[in-house]
Amino acid sequence: MIAAHLAAALVCAWWLHRGEQTTFALLRTLSTAADRTVHRLLAFFAVRPAAPLGPCAPR
């Protein structure tokens, strides 16, 4: 009976370890996609400086 419980514990540990790796890989992928989207939005809505008007005329 102890061997069955140890085998089940090892299977569960292996399963959880693989699931944890997969979860973190998925979170890294989602954060990269969100980061790119935010950067694109910021670049689209960025305020660009106006072109210089040139030298001022004397008064």
C-alpha positions in Angstrom: 0.0 0.0 0.0 2.9 2.3 0.8 4.3 1.7 -2.7 1.0 2.6 -4.3 0.9 5.9 -2.4 4.5 6.7 -3.2 3.9 6.0 -6.9 0.8 8.2 -6.8 2.7 10.9 -5.1 5.5 10.8 -7.7 3.0 10.9 -10.6 1.2 13.9 -9.0 4.5 15.7 -8.4 5.6 15.1 -12.0 2.1 16.3 -13.2 2.2 19.4 -11.1 5.8 20.2 -12.1 4.9 20.0 -15.8 1.8 22.0 -15.3 3.7 24.7 -13.4 6.3 25.0 -16.3 3.5 25.2 -18.8 1.6 27.9 -16.8 4.7 30.1 -16.5 5.5 29.6 -20.2 1.9 30.7 -21.0 2.2 33.7 -18.7 5.5 34.7 -20.3 3.9 34.5 -23.8 0.9 36.6 -22.7 3.0 39.2 -21.0 5.2 39.6 -24.2 2.1 40.0 -26.3 0.6 42.6 -23.9 3.9 44.4 -23.8 4.1 44.7 -27.6 0.5 45.8 -27.8 1.1 48.6 -25.2 4.2 49.7 -27.0 2.4 49.9 -30.3 -0.4 51.9 -28.7 2.0 54.3 -27.0 3.9 54.8 -30.3 0.6 55.4 -32.2 -0.7 58.0 -29.7 2.7 59.6 -28.9 2.9 63.4 -29.2 5.4 64.3 -31.8 7.1 67.6 -31.5 6.1 70.3 -33.9 8.5 71.3 -36.7 10.4 74.4 -35.9 8.9 77.6 -37.5 12.3 79.0 -38.5 14.0 82.2 -37.4 11.9 85.0 -36.0 11.5 88.1 -38.0 12.9 91.3 -36.3 10.3 93.8 -35.1 
